[in-house]
Structure formats: C-alpha cells, structure tokens
Amino acid sequence: MSTSVLSILFIVVVAIIILSVFFSFFPVMLWISAVASGVRVSIITLVAMRLRRVTPSRIVNPQIKAHKAGLGLDMNQLESHYLAGGNVDRVVNALIAAQRAEIPLEFERAAAIDLAGRDVLQAVQMSVNPKVIETPVVAAMARNGIEVKVKARVTVRANIERLVGGAGEETIIARVGEGIVTTVGSSDSHKQVLENPDMISRTVLQKGLDAGTAFEILSIDIADVDVGKNIGAMLQTEQAEADKRIAQAKAEERRAMAVAQEQEMKARVVEMRARVVQSESDVPLAMAEALRKGQMGVMDYMNLKNIEADTQMRGSLGKSEDFDSSSDNKSNK
C-alpha cells in the first residue's frame, strides 16, 4: 500500500514538474488569445521563441493588433525587428495610425525609422497633427544701427520620406534664426520691421529652410518683436572714445618730444656759456703776453681798465634805477 502511494506521489510530482516546464515555455493564455483573434500561431513557434530568448507576448500581441487592423504583417518580420533591438509594439501602432490617416508607410521604412532612434509613432502623429516649434529670442540689427529682437513660432509637419537621415528641430531653429538676422539686417530701418513683421515670414519661407531636414515647414509666424539697444550709436561712441585715446597718446608723445628737445637746448646753452667763460679766461693771458712782447703799452692797459670800470659803474646805476622804478610801481598799486 505504501509503495503504491509513493508511486502515485512520484508520478504526480513528475507530472507537476513536466507541466511547469511546459507552461513556462508555452504561454497557454497567449496562444488562446491569438487563436481567438484569428492569428495562426503554433505551439512549436511559441516554444521556439522562448528558445531564441524572445518574449512571445512582445510579438503575438502586436501581431493580433496588426491582424485586426488588416495590415497583413508576417510574424517573422516582427520577430526579426525585435531581435534587432526595435520596439515592435510602437512600429505596429505607427502603421495602424498611418493607415487610418491614409499616409503611405511600409513596415520596412517604419522599422528603419524605429531602429534609427526616432519615435515613428510620434512622427506619424506629427504628420497628422503639425507641431509648433518656438524659437528663442533672435537679436538682429537693422542698417540704421537699431537692434531688433524677434521671436517666432514655426509650424512643422514630419516628412516620413526624409525621417531617416534628416536633420532635426535644432537645424530648423538655427536656419530660421539665420533667416531672421538676414531679413532684419537687410532692412534700411527698424521701423520697417515693426510695421511689416510678415516681411520676415515671407523672406524666410522663400529660402527653403526645410531642405535636408526631417520636417516640412508649413508656416512661420512672428510672435513678438521688440526694439533693443542703439548698437550703431554705441559702436560710434566706442570708436570716438578709441580715437580720443589715440589722439591723447599722440599728444603725449609730442609733448615728451618737446620736453626732450627743450632739455637738449638748455644743455646746449650751458655748453655755449662754458665756451664763453673759457674764451674770457684766455683774454688776461693774451693781454699779459702782449705786454711782455711790447705789442701793448701801459697806457693802453690803463685805458682798458678805465673803460671796464666805467662799464661796471653804468651797469650798477642801471640796476639801481630799475629797482627804484619797480618799487614805485608796487607802492602805487
């Protein structure tokens, strides 16, 4: 009796283990859902997915949605995209949304967009519902030197044909900013920009800024236009200040040269005075030599001394008269 009980228990345990292993490899509820939805999937296929380390629900559930939408996708396509690292559910949702919006989109292109790192479902939604991109404040200067600050809103629609390899929103913003700067810079006055802000939109749209991007520009609307600084006047002021400093530096250079030349002339005057003193010191020696040689008499020497004394007396009298006249002028004042 005990042996039969043990045998039954052993059979039950083995059966439980076998069933656990079987159900771990074979998702019964998922298979039932697929069969009930009309998707033909075999038990061997589900087990093979487990062996290939593919989560069956990630493949079967999108296949059910695709079958119900009438896309006619093959399960091998979905599994290969999953093994490549793609998001199968998002690709199927994008295909269904494109079919409902009557946008031509094939599975290969949708898978390529998804593997490229872009959200293919968002791209399809953006094709149906355009997106508004708001640019930062772009500062530009008109020809009269007045700064104009412009803020624009760009309405774009995703271009699925150029979504792979096309530039993103940053390129659109940069090109629109460049167009704004060009348009404002070509205006004669900032008043023209303030009076006709749609001139910026027309000019920028004519440049074909969406070339090579993943978007198609539908419209460019100017959201805000403000007047900034008078950059032209500021530049002229800075230039005048620079010219003033240059002129001051040149004037200082000329003054230094004049001072140097004055000092040089003073040195020359001192030198000439030294030469005069030296020449005067040679006069007594010459007179003594003339007396010794008899070229000059004693009376001649005495007459010379009298003339010198008379000259000194006249000089003293002249100095005293100048001093008296200056004293009288001071007293009169």
VMD Tcl script that draws the C-alpha trace (Angstrom):
set ca {
  {0.00 0.00 0.00}
  {2.77 2.41 0.90}
  {4.64 1.54 -2.31}
  {1.62 2.35 -4.48}
  {1.12 5.63 -2.64}
  {4.74 6.55 -3.17}
  {4.45 5.68 -6.84}
  {1.37 7.84 -7.22}
  {3.06 10.73 -5.42}
  {6.14 10.34 -7.61}
  {4.00 10.36 -10.75}
  {2.14 13.44 -9.52}
  {5.41 15.29 -8.76}
  {6.87 14.38 -12.13}
  {3.69 15.49 -13.84}
  {3.72 18.79 -12.00}
  {7.33 19.37 -12.97}
  {6.63 18.49 -16.59}
  {3.60 20.76 -16.67}
  {5.55 23.60 -15.03}
  {8.31 23.28 -17.59}
  {5.78 23.02 -20.42}
  {3.78 26.05 -19.33}
  {6.95 28.05 -18.78}
  {7.85 27.50 -22.43}
  {4.32 27.55 -23.76}
  {2.08 30.53 -22.77}
  {-1.37 28.96 -22.96}
  {-3.39 32.14 -22.40}
  {-1.44 33.99 -25.07}
  {-1.97 31.10 -27.52}
  {-5.70 31.09 -26.73}
  {-5.91 34.86 -27.29}
  {-4.12 34.52 -30.63}
  {-6.36 31.67 -31.80}
  {-9.46 33.55 -30.68}
  {-8.29 36.62 -32.65}
  {-7.72 34.60 -35.79}
  {-3.94 34.66 -35.67}
  {-2.43 31.33 -36.60}
  {0.47 30.54 -34.32}
  {1.62 27.04 -33.45}
  {2.86 25.67 -30.16}
  {6.24 24.94 -31.74}
  {6.58 28.59 -32.81}
  {5.94 29.84 -29.28}
  {8.41 27.34 -27.81}
  {10.99 28.35 -30.44}
  {10.56 31.99 -29.43}
  {11.37 31.01 -25.86}
  {14.47 29.20 -27.04}
  {15.56 32.24 -29.06}
  {15.09 34.40 -25.94}
  {12.19 36.28 -27.47}
  {9.28 37.24 -25.23}
  {6.23 35.79 -27.06}
  {3.88 38.49 -25.79}
  {6.06 41.17 -27.43}
  {5.41 39.52 -30.79}
  {1.96 37.93 -30.53}
  {0.11 40.95 -29.10}
  {1.33 43.33 -31.86}
  {0.53 40.61 -34.42}
  {-3.03 40.45 -33.09}
  {-3.39 44.25 -33.44}
  {-1.93 44.16 -36.94}
  {-4.25 41.32 -37.95}
  {-7.30 43.14 -36.61}
  {-6.23 46.29 -38.50}
  {-5.77 44.33 -41.70}
  {-2.08 45.12 -42.13}
  {-1.11 41.62 -43.19}
  {2.23 41.50 -41.40}
  {4.30 38.37 -41.07}
  {5.31 37.22 -37.61}
  {8.87 36.63 -38.80}
  {9.13 40.33 -39.68}
  {8.06 41.32 -36.18}
  {10.43 38.83 -34.57}
  {13.40 39.96 -36.68}
  {12.71 43.57 -35.77}
  {12.53 42.61 -32.09}
  {15.84 40.74 -32.30}
  {17.41 43.81 -33.95}
  {16.54 45.86 -30.87}
  {13.44 47.61 -32.16}
  {10.14 48.36 -30.49}
  {7.62 46.11 -32.26}
  {4.56 47.46 -30.50}
  {5.41 51.08 -31.38}
  {6.04 50.20 -35.03}
  {2.69 48.40 -35.31}
  {0.88 51.29 -33.64}
  {2.54 53.68 -36.11}
  {1.47 51.53 -39.07}
  {-2.11 51.43 -37.80}
  {-2.14 55.22 -37.28}
  {-0.69 55.78 -40.76}
  {-3.32 53.50 -42.30}
  {-6.12 55.36 -40.55}
  {-4.70 58.71 -41.70}
  {-4.14 57.40 -45.25}
  {-0.40 58.04 -45.05}
  {1.67 55.61 -47.16}
  {4.04 53.84 -44.77}
  {5.58 50.41 -45.22}
  {6.83 48.13 -42.46}
  {10.45 48.28 -43.67}
  {10.54 52.08 -43.54}
  {8.79 52.17 -40.17}
  {11.27 49.61 -38.80}
  {14.19 51.62 -40.21}
  {12.88 54.80 -38.58}
  {12.49 52.98 -35.27}
  {15.98 51.46 -35.43}
  {17.39 54.90 -36.28}
  {16.35 56.07 -32.81}
  {13.35 58.14 -33.81}
  {9.85 57.72 -32.45}
  {7.98 56.51 -35.55}
  {4.59 56.77 -33.84}
  {5.27 60.39 -32.89}
  {6.38 61.06 -36.48}
  {3.09 59.73 -37.84}
  {1.16 61.74 -35.29}
  {3.14 64.84 -36.25}
  {2.29 64.23 -39.89}
  {-1.39 64.32 -38.97}
  {-1.17 66.99 -36.29}
  {1.63 69.51 -37.08}
  {3.92 70.62 -34.30}
  {4.71 74.21 -33.32}
  {8.38 74.95 -32.57}
  {9.05 78.18 -30.71}
  {12.40 79.79 -31.42}
  {14.40 81.66 -28.79}
  {14.67 85.43 -28.99}
  {16.82 86.31 -32.01}
  {18.64 89.66 -31.85}
  {19.44 91.35 -35.17}
  {20.49 94.86 -36.21}
  {18.97 96.95 -38.99}
  {21.04 99.20 -41.21}
  {20.32 102.25 -39.07}
  {22.05 100.59 -36.12}
  {18.94 99.81 -34.03}
  {18.71 96.32 -32.52}
  {15.51 94.33 -33.13}
  {14.59 91.27 -31.04}
  {12.33 88.78 -32.81}
  {10.63 85.65 -31.51}
  {8.96 83.30 -33.99}
  {6.76 80.19 -33.98}
  {7.47 77.62 -36.69}
  {4.73 75.15 -37.62}
  {6.28 71.95 -38.99}
  {4.99 68.61 -40.19}
  {7.04 65.42 -40.13}
  {8.28 64.25 -43.52}
  {8.34 60.46 -43.28}
  {10.30 60.09 -46.51}
  {13.19 62.11 -45.06}
  {12.84 61.00 -41.46}
  {15.84 58.68 -41.75}
  {18.97 60.79 -42.18}
  {17.15 64.13 -42.00}
  {18.13 66.95 -39.66}
  {16.12 67.59 -36.51}
  {14.43 70.52 -34.80}
  {17.74 72.18 -33.84}
  {18.57 72.68 -37.52}
  {15.15 74.20 -38.19}
  {15.59 76.66 -35.29}
  {19.10 77.59 -36.43}
  {18.03 78.19 -40.03}
  {15.02 80.26 -39.02}
  {17.25 82.37 -36.76}
  {19.68 82.89 -39.62}
  {16.84 83.97 -41.89}
  {15.57 86.44 -39.30}
  {19.02 88.00 -38.90}
  {19.42 88.27 -42.69}
  {15.99 89.86 -43.18}
  {16.36 92.40 -40.38}
  {19.91 93.22 -41.44}
  {18.80 93.99 -44.99}
  {16.14 96.47 -43.76}
  {17.03 100.16 -44.00}
  {15.33 100.97 -40.71}
  {13.97 99.09 -37.73}
  {10.66 100.84 -38.34}
  {10.16 98.76 -41.49}
  {10.42 95.57 -39.43}
  {7.99 96.89 -36.81}
  {5.50 97.99 -39.45}
  {5.67 94.79 -41.54}
  {6.71 91.81 -39.40}
  {5.22 89.47 -42.01}
  {8.12 90.53 -44.25}
  {10.32 88.26 -42.12}
  {7.96 85.31 -42.59}
  {7.79 85.72 -46.36}
  {11.54 86.10 -46.76}
  {12.37 83.13 -44.54}
  {9.81 80.85 -46.21}
  {11.22 81.65 -49.64}
  {14.66 80.38 -48.60}
  {13.52 76.74 -48.42}
  {14.86 76.17 -44.93}
  {13.37 72.67 -44.63}
  {15.70 71.20 -47.27}
  {17.54 68.18 -45.92}
  {15.52 68.07 -42.72}
  {13.00 65.57 -41.41}
  {10.27 68.21 -41.37}
  {8.24 70.31 -43.75}
  {7.75 73.94 -42.73}
  {4.11 74.93 -43.08}
  {4.27 78.48 -41.72}
  {6.46 80.88 -39.80}
  {4.62 83.31 -37.55}
  {6.25 86.22 -35.75}
  {5.18 86.01 -32.11}
  {6.96 89.07 -30.72}
  {9.06 91.99 -32.00}
  {10.87 94.34 -29.61}
  {13.30 97.21 -30.11}
  {16.61 96.77 -28.37}
  {19.69 98.94 -27.97}
  {21.05 101.50 -30.39}
  {24.06 99.42 -31.30}
  {25.16 101.82 -34.05}
  {25.40 104.73 -31.61}
  {27.21 102.54 -29.09}
  {29.74 101.50 -31.71}
  {30.26 105.11 -32.79}
  {30.73 106.15 -29.16}
  {33.27 103.43 -28.57}
  {35.06 104.39 -31.79}
  {35.13 108.05 -30.75}
  {36.49 107.08 -27.34}
  {39.18 104.99 -29.01}
  {40.09 107.87 -31.35}
  {40.26 110.19 -28.34}
  {42.68 107.87 -26.55}
  {44.81 107.60 -29.66}
  {44.90 111.40 -30.03}
  {45.82 111.78 -26.35}
  {48.61 109.25 -26.73}
  {49.98 111.07 -29.79}
  {49.74 114.44 -27.98}
  {51.59 112.99 -25.01}
  {54.23 111.68 -27.36}
  {54.66 115.13 -28.96}
  {54.83 116.77 -25.51}
  {57.51 114.34 -24.40}
  {59.48 115.06 -27.57}
  {59.14 118.83 -26.97}
  {60.31 118.45 -23.36}
  {63.25 116.37 -24.50}
  {64.14 118.95 -27.15}
  {63.88 121.77 -24.54}
  {66.25 119.95 -22.22}
  {68.61 119.42 -25.11}
  {68.57 123.15 -25.96}
  {69.24 124.04 -22.32}
  {72.21 121.73 -22.33}
  {73.49 123.41 -25.48}
  {73.09 126.88 -23.84}
  {75.11 125.72 -20.82}
  {77.71 124.35 -23.15}
  {77.94 127.61 -25.08}
  {78.22 129.58 -21.81}
  {81.06 127.33 -20.74}
  {82.79 128.05 -24.00}
  {82.30 131.82 -23.46}
  {83.77 131.57 -19.96}
  {86.67 129.61 -21.36}
  {87.22 132.22 -24.06}
  {87.06 135.05 -21.48}
  {89.68 133.31 -19.36}
  {92.04 133.45 -22.33}
  {91.81 137.29 -22.53}
  {94.08 138.11 -19.50}
  {96.62 135.61 -20.74}
  {96.62 137.23 -24.16}
  {97.00 140.71 -22.64}
  {99.92 139.58 -20.48}
  {101.56 138.05 -23.50}
  {101.04 141.30 -25.46}
  {102.60 143.37 -22.63}
  {105.62 141.09 -22.49}
  {106.15 141.31 -26.21}
  {105.64 145.08 -26.30}
  {102.61 144.83 -28.51}
  {100.57 146.74 -25.90}
  {101.61 149.77 -23.81}
  {100.91 150.58 -20.19}
  {98.65 153.48 -21.14}
  {96.64 151.22 -23.36}
  {96.22 148.79 -20.47}
  {95.15 151.66 -18.13}
  {92.64 152.96 -20.68}
  {91.19 149.44 -20.92}
  {90.81 149.25 -17.15}
  {89.12 152.69 -17.08}
  {86.67 151.55 -19.75}
  {85.88 148.39 -17.76}
  {85.36 150.43 -14.57}
  {83.13 152.88 -16.41}
  {81.12 149.99 -17.83}
  {80.63 148.40 -14.41}
  {79.55 151.77 -12.94}
  {76.99 152.27 -15.70}
  {75.66 148.75 -15.10}
  {75.32 149.39 -11.37}
  {73.48 152.62 -11.98}
  {71.13 150.94 -14.44}
  {70.28 148.19 -11.95}
  {69.58 150.73 -9.18}
  {67.23 152.71 -11.47}
  {65.33 149.52 -12.39}
  {64.98 148.66 -8.70}
  {63.63 152.15 -7.85}
  {61.07 152.06 -10.68}
  {59.81 148.65 -9.61}
  {59.47 149.85 -6.00}
  {57.45 152.90 -7.13}
  {55.12 150.72 -9.17}
  {54.49 148.49 -6.16}
  {53.75 151.45 -3.91}
  {51.31 152.93 -6.47}
  {49.45 149.71 -6.61}
}
mol new
graphics top color blue
foreach p $ca { graphics top sphere $p radius 0.5 }
foreach p [lrange $ca 0 end-1] q [lrange $ca 1 end] { graphics top cylinder $p $q radius 0.2 }
display resetview
